[in-house]
Amino acid sequence: MNTNGNAPQTTVDGKPRMVTLREVAEAAGVSTSTVSRVLDDRVPPSQSPTAQRVREVAAALGYRRNTFASSLRRGQTATIGVLVPRLSDTVMALMYEAVGRAAKRLGYFTMVATTGDDPLDEQEAATTLLGRNVDGLIIASSRRDDPLPGQLREQGVPHALVLRTDGISPSSVGDDETGGYLATRHLIDLGHTDIAVLSGPLFTSTATGRLAGAQRALREAGLEIDPAWIVETGFGIESGEEAGRRLFASEKRPTAVFAANDNLALGVMAAAHQRSLAIGTDVALVGYNDIPLSQRLPVPLTSVRTPFDQIAATALDLMLAATPVSDPIRRALPTLIPRQSSGPHRNPASVP
């Protein structure tokens, strides 16, 4: 090491030479295994004097950890594949970013592929990612009858489902039934009895869970809802707008709508505007997921907040678990965030 603390100019044929672990160990006066352990960024950094000395020497020598070589030695690539239906869906983009943050903290890199909610495309994407030697898969595109998780279980491929579950594979999801209950109970507590529910596609566990929660709240309140007001939809804005148009064009329209995601709620807002109905006054509206746009709308959207970072971190823990866990399906509790779109309390005396 130079007396000024700068890294020495080690070169081979005029080109920078890679500094080895052994050289760092010799300069720091410790074993090679100690250096390897201290500089492994997959574990929390030690604050011991020896560890600090090793890091100082490594920085001074210009040491750079060769993650590719170390991954080959472990038979791993420190890369995780992530499957999402589409990145144009704000929720899926937020989920992927949360997985990326959780993976980075553990020293992993993420690689994403989109499936369009098509099982064949999902299978092809999974095969492609596994062909690139990812260490495991995080899957946000699973359908309730999806064959892929079963195949991965049979093949012993590390994986975890996120946001959606098939009920068997390791899964990190929101407590969708509780969330649907909170949203609908909120509307009931505001005095509404004519409530419509836009469920999303029932091939997903998110939609079935949120619908089940809404129906439980309605049953507890003794409310019988017109079957036409329980609407299976897609998850996109256009699906919400189409469903809203039908609901608001009927002779008797609902006074409140629970939309099983915020995109659906945005579509309902558009449909209400077309009928000159004021959200929060003429129609109460609750969405789900609490995407960043929700609180910035002209009429801020009441929504059920999904803890994406918590769900992502748990999914990584499940995927990386060395042995099967006893409780493979973990549910994170959502939180209702009341805003202007659900309106003021209407009539306390009418609450069942």
KESE-96959 format. One record per residue (C-alpha): residue in three letters; x, y, z. Coordinates in Angstrom, 1 decimal. Each point is the difference from the previous one (the first is absolute). Example, Ala and Ser with C-alpha at 12.3 -4.5 7.8 and 13.67 -1.06 7.14 Angstrom:
<rs>
aa->ala east->12.3 north->-4.5 up->7.8
aa->ser east->1.4 north->3.4 up->-0.7
</rs>
This chain:
<rs>
aa->met east->0.0 north->0.0 up->0.0
aa->asn east->1.3 north->3.5 up->-0.8
aa->thr east->0.7 north->2.3 up->2.9
aa->asn east->-2.8 north->2.3 up->-1.1
aa->gly east->-2.6 north->-2.8 up->0.3
aa->asn east->-0.8 north->-0.2 up->-3.7
aa->ala east->-0.3 north->-3.3 up->-1.7
aa->pro east->3.3 north->-1.2 up->-1.8
aa->gln east->0.0 north->0.1 up->-3.7
aa->thr east->0.2 north->-3.8 up->-0.6
aa->thr east->-0.1 north->-0.7 up->-3.7
aa->val east->0.5 north->-2.9 up->-2.4
aa->asp east->1.2 north->1.1 up->-3.5
aa->gly east->-1.1 north->3.6 up->0.9
aa->lys east->-3.5 north->-1.1 up->1.0
aa->pro east->-1.4 north->0.0 up->3.6
aa->arg east->0.5 north->-3.4 up->1.8
aa->met east->-2.7 north->-1.6 up->2.2
aa->val east->1.0 north->0.1 up->3.7
aa->thr east->-0.5 north->-3.4 up->1.6
aa->leu east->-1.4 north->-0.9 up->3.4
aa->arg east->3.4 north->-1.4 up->1.0
aa->glu east->1.7 north->3.3 up->-0.7
aa->val east->-2.6 north->1.8 up->2.2
aa->ala east->0.4 north->-2.7 up->2.7
aa->glu east->3.8 north->0.4 up->0.0
aa->ala east->-0.2 north->3.8 up->0.1
aa->ala east->-2.5 north->-0.1 up->2.9
aa->gly east->1.8 north->-2.8 up->1.9
aa->val east->-3.0 north->-2.3 up->0.1
aa->ser east->-1.0 north->-3.3 up->-1.7
aa->thr east->-1.6 north->-0.1 up->-3.5
aa->ser east->-3.2 north->-1.5 up->1.5
aa->thr east->-0.3 north->3.0 up->2.3
aa->val east->0.3 north->2.4 up->-2.9
aa->ser east->-2.6 north->-2.0 up->-2.0
aa->arg east->-2.4 north->0.1 up->2.9
aa->val east->0.4 north->3.7 up->0.7
aa->leu east->-0.4 north->1.0 up->-3.6
aa->asp east->-3.0 north->-2.2 up->-0.7
aa->asp east->-2.7 north->2.6 up->-0.7
aa->arg east->-2.8 north->-2.6 up->0.4
aa->val east->0.3 north->0.2 up->3.8
aa->pro east->-0.3 north->2.9 up->2.4
aa->pro east->3.4 north->1.7 up->0.3
aa->ser east->2.0 north->-0.6 up->3.2
aa->gln east->1.2 north->3.1 up->1.9
aa->ser east->2.9 north->-1.7 up->1.7
aa->pro east->3.4 north->1.7 up->-0.1
aa->thr east->1.3 north->-2.9 up->-2.2
aa->ala east->-2.9 north->0.3 up->-2.4
aa->gln east->0.5 north->3.8 up->-0.3
aa->arg east->3.7 north->-0.6 up->-0.6
aa->val east->-0.7 north->-2.5 up->-2.7
aa->arg east->-2.4 north->2.4 up->-1.8
aa->glu east->2.5 north->2.8 up->0.2
aa->val east->2.8 north->-2.1 up->-1.5
aa->ala east->-2.3 north->-1.4 up->-2.7
aa->ala east->-1.0 north->3.6 up->-1.0
aa->ala east->3.6 north->1.2 up->0.0
aa->leu east->1.1 north->-2.9 up->-2.2
aa->gly east->-2.9 north->0.5 up->-2.4
aa->tyr east->-1.5 north->-3.4 up->0.7
aa->arg east->-3.2 north->-0.8 up->-1.9
aa->arg east->-2.0 north->-3.1 up->1.0
aa->asn east->-0.4 north->-2.3 up->-3.0
aa->thr east->-3.6 north->-0.9 up->0.4
aa->phe east->0.0 north->-2.2 up->-3.1
aa->ala east->2.8 north->-2.2 up->1.2
aa->ser east->-1.4 north->-0.3 up->3.5
aa->ser east->-3.4 north->-0.9 up->-1.4
aa->leu east->1.5 north->-2.8 up->-2.2
aa->arg east->1.8 north->-1.4 up->3.1
aa->arg east->-3.3 north->-0.1 up->1.8
aa->gly east->-1.9 north->-1.3 up->-3.0
aa->gln east->-2.1 north->3.1 up->0.0
aa->thr east->-0.2 north->3.2 up->-2.0
aa->ala east->-1.4 north->2.4 up->2.7
aa->thr east->-2.8 north->0.8 up->-2.5
aa->ile east->-3.7 north->-0.5 up->0.6
aa->gly east->-2.7 north->-0.2 up->-2.7
aa->val east->-3.2 north->1.9 up->0.5
aa->leu east->-3.2 north->-0.7 up->-2.0
aa->val east->-2.7 north->2.7 up->-0.2
aa->pro east->-3.1 north->0.2 up->-2.2
aa->arg east->1.0 north->3.4 up->-1.4
aa->leu east->2.1 north->3.0 up->1.1
aa->ser east->-2.5 north->2.5 up->-1.3
aa->asp east->-2.1 north->-1.0 up->3.0
aa->thr east->1.1 north->2.3 up->2.8
aa->val east->-0.5 north->-2.6 up->2.7
aa->met east->2.2 north->-2.5 up->-1.7
aa->ala east->2.6 north->2.7 up->-0.7
aa->leu east->0.0 north->0.9 up->3.7
aa->met east->0.2 north->-3.6 up->1.0
aa->tyr east->3.0 north->-0.6 up->-2.3
aa->glu east->1.8 north->3.0 up->1.4
aa->ala east->-0.7 north->-1.2 up->3.5
aa->val east->1.4 north->-3.5 up->-0.9
aa->gly east->3.1 north->1.7 up->-1.5
aa->arg east->0.6 north->2.0 up->3.2
aa->ala east->-0.3 north->-3.0 up->2.2
aa->ala east->2.2 north->-2.1 up->-2.3
aa->lys east->2.7 north->2.8 up->-0.1
aa->arg east->0.2 north->0.0 up->3.8
aa->leu east->0.8 north->-3.7 up->-0.2
aa->gly east->2.6 north->0.4 up->-2.7
aa->tyr east->-2.2 north->-1.2 up->-2.9
aa->phe east->-0.8 north->1.5 up->-3.4
aa->thr east->-3.5 north->-0.4 up->-1.5
aa->met east->-1.0 north->-0.7 up->-3.6
aa->val east->-3.7 north->0.5 up->-1.0
aa->ala east->-2.1 north->-1.6 up->-2.7
aa->thr east->-3.7 north->0.8 up->-0.8
aa->thr east->-2.6 north->-2.7 up->-0.6
aa->gly east->-3.2 north->1.9 up->-1.0
aa->asp east->-2.0 north->-2.2 up->2.5
aa->asp east->0.4 north->-2.8 up->-2.6
aa->pro east->1.0 north->-3.4 up->1.4
aa->leu east->1.9 north->-1.0 up->-3.2
aa->asp east->1.9 north->3.3 up->0.0
aa->glu east->0.7 north->-0.4 up->3.7
aa->gln east->1.4 north->-3.5 up->-0.6
aa->glu east->2.2 north->1.2 up->-2.8
aa->ala east->1.3 north->2.9 up->2.1
aa->ala east->0.8 north->-2.2 up->2.9
aa->thr east->1.9 north->-2.4 up->-2.2
aa->thr east->2.0 north->2.9 up->-1.5
aa->leu east->0.9 north->1.4 up->3.4
aa->leu east->1.0 north->-3.5 up->1.3
aa->gly east->2.0 north->-0.5 up->-3.1
aa->arg east->2.0 north->3.1 up->1.0
aa->asn east->0.9 north->-1.8 up->3.3
aa->val east->-2.0 north->2.3 up->2.4
aa->asp east->0.2 north->-1.3 up->3.5
aa->gly east->-3.8 north->0.0 up->0.4
aa->leu east->-3.3 north->1.6 up->-1.1
aa->ile east->-2.3 north->2.5 up->1.5
aa->ile east->-3.4 north->-0.3 up->-1.7
aa->ala east->-2.6 north->2.7 up->0.0
aa->ser east->-2.0 north->-1.4 up->-2.9
aa->ser east->-1.4 north->-3.2 up->1.5
aa->arg east->-3.6 north->-1.0 up->-0.6
aa->arg east->-1.9 north->-2.1 up->2.5
aa->asp east->0.1 north->-3.0 up->-2.5
aa->asp east->3.6 north->0.8 up->-1.2
aa->pro east->2.0 north->-3.1 up->-0.8
aa->leu east->3.4 north->1.7 up->0.3
aa->pro east->0.3 north->0.1 up->3.8
aa->gly east->-0.7 north->-3.8 up->0.1
aa->gln east->2.7 north->-0.6 up->-2.6
aa->leu east->2.5 north->2.1 up->1.9
aa->arg east->-0.8 north->-2.0 up->3.2
aa->glu east->0.5 north->-3.3 up->-1.8
aa->gln east->3.3 north->1.2 up->-1.4
aa->gly east->1.3 north->1.4 up->3.2
aa->val east->0.4 north->3.5 up->-1.4
aa->pro east->0.2 north->2.7 up->2.7
aa->his east->-3.0 north->2.3 up->-0.5
aa->ala east->-2.6 north->2.1 up->1.8
aa->leu east->-3.3 north->1.5 up->-1.1
aa->val east->-0.6 north->3.6 up->0.7
aa->leu east->-3.3 north->1.9 up->0.3
aa->arg east->-1.8 north->-3.0 up->-1.5
aa->thr east->0.0 north->-3.6 up->1.3
aa->asp east->-1.0 north->-3.4 up->-1.1
aa->gly east->-0.5 north->-1.0 up->3.6
aa->ile east->2.9 north->-2.5 up->0.0
aa->ser east->3.4 north->1.5 up->-1.1
aa->pro east->1.8 north->2.4 up->2.3
aa->ser east->-1.9 north->3.2 up->-0.3
aa->ser east->0.3 north->3.6 up->1.3
aa->val east->-3.3 north->1.8 up->-0.5
aa->gly east->-2.2 north->2.7 up->1.5
aa->asp east->-2.9 north->-1.1 up->2.2
aa->asp east->-2.4 north->0.6 up->-2.8
aa->glu east->-3.1 north->-1.2 up->1.8
aa->thr east->0.7 north->2.4 up->2.9
aa->gly east->0.6 north->2.8 up->-2.5
aa->gly east->-3.3 north->-0.6 up->-1.8
aa->tyr east->-1.8 north->-0.1 up->3.3
aa->leu east->1.6 north->3.3 up->1.1
aa->ala east->-0.9 north->1.8 up->-3.2
aa->thr east->-3.7 north->-1.2 up->0.0
aa->arg east->-0.5 north->0.5 up->3.8
aa->his east->1.3 north->3.5 up->-0.5
aa->leu east->-2.8 north->0.7 up->-2.5
aa->ile east->-2.6 north->-1.7 up->2.2
aa->asp east->1.1 north->2.1 up->3.0
aa->leu east->-0.5 north->3.1 up->-2.1
aa->gly east->-3.7 north->-1.0 up->-0.4
aa->his east->0.1 north->-1.6 up->-3.4
aa->thr east->-2.3 north->-3.0 up->-0.7
aa->asp east->0.2 north->0.1 up->-3.9
aa->ile east->3.6 north->-1.1 up->-0.5
aa->ala east->1.5 north->-1.5 up->-3.2
aa->val east->3.2 north->-2.0 up->0.0
aa->leu east->2.4 north->-0.3 up->-3.0
aa->ser east->2.0 north->-3.1 up->0.8
aa->gly east->2.7 north->-0.2 up->-2.6
aa->pro east->0.6 north->-3.3 up->-1.8
aa->leu east->-1.1 north->-3.0 up->2.1
aa->phe east->2.9 north->-2.2 up->-1.3
aa->thr east->2.2 north->2.0 up->2.5
aa->ser east->0.1 north->-0.6 up->3.7
aa->thr east->0.0 north->3.8 up->0.5
aa->ala east->-3.4 north->0.4 up->-1.6
aa->thr east->-1.6 north->-3.0 up->1.7
aa->gly east->1.4 north->1.1 up->3.4
aa->arg east->-1.2 north->3.6 up->-0.3
aa->leu east->-3.4 north->-1.0 up->-1.2
aa->ala east->-0.3 north->-2.5 up->2.9
aa->gly east->0.8 north->2.8 up->2.5
aa->ala east->-2.5 north->2.3 up->-1.6
aa->gln east->-2.7 north->-2.6 up->0.1
aa->arg east->0.7 north->-0.8 up->3.7
aa->ala east->-0.4 north->3.7 up->0.9
aa->leu east->-3.3 north->0.1 up->-1.9
aa->arg east->-1.3 north->-3.2 up->1.7
aa->glu east->1.0 north->1.3 up->3.4
aa->ala east->-2.0 north->3.2 up->-0.7
aa->gly east->-3.0 north->-2.0 up->-1.2
aa->leu east->0.2 north->1.6 up->-3.5
aa->glu east->-1.2 north->-1.9 up->-3.1
aa->ile east->1.6 north->1.5 up->-3.1
aa->asp east->-1.3 north->-0.3 up->-3.5
aa->pro east->2.1 north->-2.7 up->-1.7
aa->ala east->0.5 north->2.3 up->-2.9
aa->trp east->2.0 north->2.3 up->2.3
aa->ile east->2.6 north->-2.7 up->0.6
aa->val east->2.0 north->0.3 up->-3.1
aa->glu east->3.0 north->-2.1 up->-1.1
aa->thr east->2.3 north->2.2 up->-2.0
aa->gly east->3.6 north->0.3 up->-1.2
aa->phe east->2.5 north->2.0 up->2.1
aa->gly east->0.4 north->2.9 up->-2.5
aa->ile east->-1.4 north->3.5 up->-0.1
aa->glu east->-2.1 north->-0.8 up->-3.0
aa->ser east->-1.7 north->-2.9 up->1.8
aa->gly east->-1.0 north->2.4 up->2.8
aa->glu east->-1.3 north->2.5 up->-2.4
aa->glu east->-2.1 north->-2.6 up->-1.9
aa->ala east->-1.4 north->-1.4 up->3.3
aa->gly east->-0.7 north->3.5 up->1.3
aa->arg east->-1.9 north->1.0 up->-3.1
aa->arg east->-2.3 north->-3.1 up->0.4
aa->leu east->-0.6 north->0.6 up->3.7
aa->phe east->-0.7 north->3.7 up->-0.4
aa->ala east->-2.3 north->-0.4 up->-3.0
aa->ser east->-2.4 north->-2.4 up->1.8
aa->glu east->-3.3 north->1.2 up->1.3
aa->lys east->1.1 north->-0.4 up->3.6
aa->arg east->3.7 north->0.6 up->0.4
aa->pro east->2.3 north->-0.7 up->3.0
aa->thr east->0.9 north->2.9 up->2.2
aa->ala east->3.4 north->-1.6 up->0.8
aa->val east->2.6 north->-2.1 up->-1.8
aa->phe east->2.8 north->-2.1 up->1.3
aa->ala east->2.5 north->-0.6 up->-2.8
aa->ala east->2.5 north->-2.8 up->0.6
aa->asn east->2.9 north->2.1 up->-1.2
aa->asp east->0.8 north->3.7 up->-0.5
aa->asn east->0.0 north->-0.3 up->-3.8
aa->leu east->-3.5 north->-1.3 up->0.1
aa->ala east->-0.9 north->3.0 up->2.2
aa->leu east->1.5 north->2.4 up->-2.5
aa->gly east->-2.2 north->-1.5 up->-2.7
aa->val east->-3.1 north->0.4 up->2.3
aa->met east->1.0 north->3.7 up->0.5
aa->ala east->0.0 north->0.4 up->-3.8
aa->ala east->-3.4 north->-1.6 up->-0.3
aa->ala east->-1.5 north->2.1 up->2.8
aa->his east->1.3 north->3.2 up->-1.7
aa->gln east->-1.7 north->-1.0 up->-3.2
aa->arg east->-3.3 north->-0.3 up->1.8
aa->ser east->0.6 north->3.3 up->1.9
aa->leu east->0.3 north->-1.8 up->3.3
aa->ala east->2.3 north->1.5 up->2.6
aa->ile east->2.4 north->-2.5 up->1.7
aa->gly east->-0.2 north->0.4 up->3.7
aa->thr east->-3.5 north->1.6 up->-0.2
aa->asp east->-2.2 north->-1.9 up->-2.4
aa->val east->2.1 north->-3.1 up->0.1
aa->ala east->2.3 north->-1.3 up->2.7
aa->leu east->3.0 north->-1.9 up->-1.3
aa->val east->2.7 north->-2.1 up->1.6
aa->gly east->3.0 north->-1.5 up->-1.9
aa->tyr east->2.8 north->-2.4 up->1.0
aa->asn east->3.8 north->0.0 up->0.1
aa->asp east->0.4 north->3.8 up->0.6
aa->ile east->2.2 north->0.7 up->-3.0
aa->pro east->1.8 north->3.4 up->0.2
aa->leu east->-2.5 north->1.6 up->-2.4
aa->ser east->-2.9 north->-0.7 up->2.4
aa->gln east->0.7 north->2.9 up->2.4
aa->arg east->0.8 north->2.5 up->-2.8
aa->leu east->-3.3 north->-0.3 up->-1.9
aa->pro east->-2.3 north->3.1 up->-0.2
aa->val east->-2.2 north->-2.1 up->2.4
aa->pro east->2.5 north->-2.0 up->2.0
aa->leu east->-0.9 north->-3.7 up->0.0
aa->thr east->-0.8 north->-2.0 up->3.1
aa->ser east->2.0 north->-3.2 up->-0.4
aa->val east->1.3 north->-3.1 up->1.8
aa->arg east->3.8 north->0.2 up->0.3
aa->thr east->2.0 north->-3.0 up->-0.8
aa->pro east->3.4 north->-0.3 up->1.7
aa->phe east->2.1 north->-0.8 up->-3.1
aa->asp east->3.4 north->0.1 up->1.7
aa->gln east->-1.0 north->-2.3 up->2.8
aa->ile east->-1.5 north->-2.4 up->-2.5
aa->ala east->3.1 north->0.1 up->-2.2
aa->ala east->2.4 north->-0.6 up->2.9
aa->thr east->-2.1 north->-3.0 up->1.2
aa->ala east->-0.1 north->-1.5 up->-3.5
aa->leu east->3.8 north->0.1 up->-0.2
aa->asp east->0.3 north->-1.6 up->3.4
aa->leu east->-2.4 north->-2.8 up->-1.1
aa->met east->1.8 north->-0.5 up->-3.3
aa->leu east->3.5 north->-0.1 up->1.6
aa->ala east->-1.0 north->-2.3 up->2.9
aa->ala east->2.3 north->-3.0 up->0.1
aa->thr east->-2.8 north->-2.3 up->1.2
aa->pro east->-3.7 north->0.0 up->-0.6
aa->val east->-1.9 north->2.3 up->2.5
aa->ser east->-2.9 north->-1.2 up->2.1
aa->asp east->-2.2 north->3.0 up->-1.0
aa->pro east->0.7 north->0.5 up->-3.7
aa->ile east->-2.7 north->2.7 up->-0.5
aa->arg east->0.7 north->3.3 up->1.8
aa->arg east->-2.6 north->2.7 up->0.0
aa->ala east->0.8 north->3.7 up->0.7
aa->leu east->-2.7 north->2.1 up->1.5
aa->pro east->-1.4 north->2.9 up->-2.1
aa->thr east->-1.0 north->3.4 up->1.2
aa->leu east->-3.1 north->2.1 up->-1.0
aa->ile east->1.0 north->3.6 up->-0.9
aa->pro east->-3.2 north->2.1 up->0.0
aa->arg east->0.0 north->3.0 up->-2.3
aa->gln east->-2.6 north->2.2 up->-1.8
aa->ser east->-1.2 north->-2.5 up->-2.5
aa->ser east->-2.1 north->-1.9 up->2.5
aa->gly east->-1.6 north->3.2 up->1.2
aa->pro east->-1.3 north->1.1 up->3.4
aa->his east->-1.9 north->-2.1 up->2.4
aa->arg east->-3.5 north->-0.1 up->-1.4
aa->asn east->-2.5 north->-1.2 up->2.6
aa->pro east->1.3 north->-1.7 up->3.2
aa->ala east->-3.5 north->-1.1 up->1.0
aa->ser east->-0.2 north->-2.1 up->-3.2
aa->val east->3.1 north->-2.1 up->0.8
aa->pro east->-1.2 north->-3.6 up->0.7
</rs>
